[in-house]
């Protein structure tokens, strides 16, 4: 590989990272205080968890189509459009005057969040399948950074408002303005730094880069220029049994984790008696640990064990972290041990899934594949929070499963997913994925 090609690739990867990272900063600023915003409108705990459900429902409706559109019309146009929509959604979230308007803002944000499939397709365009897993870690780094610095910026905005005596009773509005401003900055960076990476629409030097990493004889030039319809693409993936196996594995993981993710701010307040500032600090800790996990652990595990074993180990770590959170309540010091297992599991399992999705998909429909993957994940985020919201309030009429103890249900579901997916992942590992030098 020439030095010039590698330099171009690094610039594109950095650009993709910045686009996702800045987009998630605004998202991270709101996550810790979303329950407080909803409670100002006298929303119940179930209604609070349903905010995540509405967000995910909108993502389900948009993400596959956004990925498909990026295959047909290019990645860059799709990213520009969704960043504009995301900016509007962040502003509306901060300036919501009712629960219904807040729901509308989250729906709009969910529609824009489908841009992740286009960003993942950008990475797939300029990387080789065998090494794609380590580059998909970029997505995890962006998520970790967003969850680290987003809450930190949110805290800074609140402190700045208090010191300047502005927005004293409207911190949510100040955060909405700050999040929107960040997305406007993101749009400027996207326009200046991010080139089109789809080979059909890209400039010649990007096409050369694509050819460098997609020289497999099975992938002819005509393949990447196919304009298959949505239905044709869907039919191909419904017949792809290894892909379906990975999707089932992901669905169970996201279903279990999404409920925990949504309930965590409520649980930290109710079970651990954390105030707003401590909740923000907890999310900063989660973000930093996730960032470190993606930067160091994910790369090591993927290089040493490959995608399948790394995914299985990550899911076991997630299960342990979820199981420990209710056991340790209300001790705030050892809580962070459980959160560490949670972060480690997320850091190494998510890039493994992304790499498997890409490696099991045709070159001509990478955007569609990531869109389908994100859609299934979003569907799990619809039913997961709603299910766990009911469990948190009622325990399904079992007193020992109410409140923070409802997390035992999530841990059980995730562990069941590990058992169910074991044989499928074993076959994928031995038959489809790992080159001989990576088998252990």
Secondary structure by P-SEA (a helix, b strand, c coil): ccaaaaaaaaaaaaaaaaaaaaaaaaaaacccaaaaaaaaacccaaaaaaaaaaaaaaaaacaaaaaaaaacccaaaaaaaaaaaaaaaaaaaaacccaaaaaaaaaaaaaaccaaaaaaaaaaacccccccccccaaaaaaaaaaaaaaaaaaaaaaaaaaaaccccccaaaaaaaaaaaaaaaaaaaaaccccccccccccaaaaaaaaaaccccccccccccccccaaaaaaaaaacaaaaaaaaaaaaaaaaaaaaaaaaaaaaaccccccaaaaaaaaaaaaaaaaaaaacaaaaaaaccccaaaaaaaaaaaaaaaaacccccccccaaaaaaaaaaaaaacaaaaaaaaaaaacccccaaaaaaaaaaaaaaaaaaaaaaaaaaaacccccccccccccaaaaaaaaaaaaaaaaaaaaaaaacccccccccc
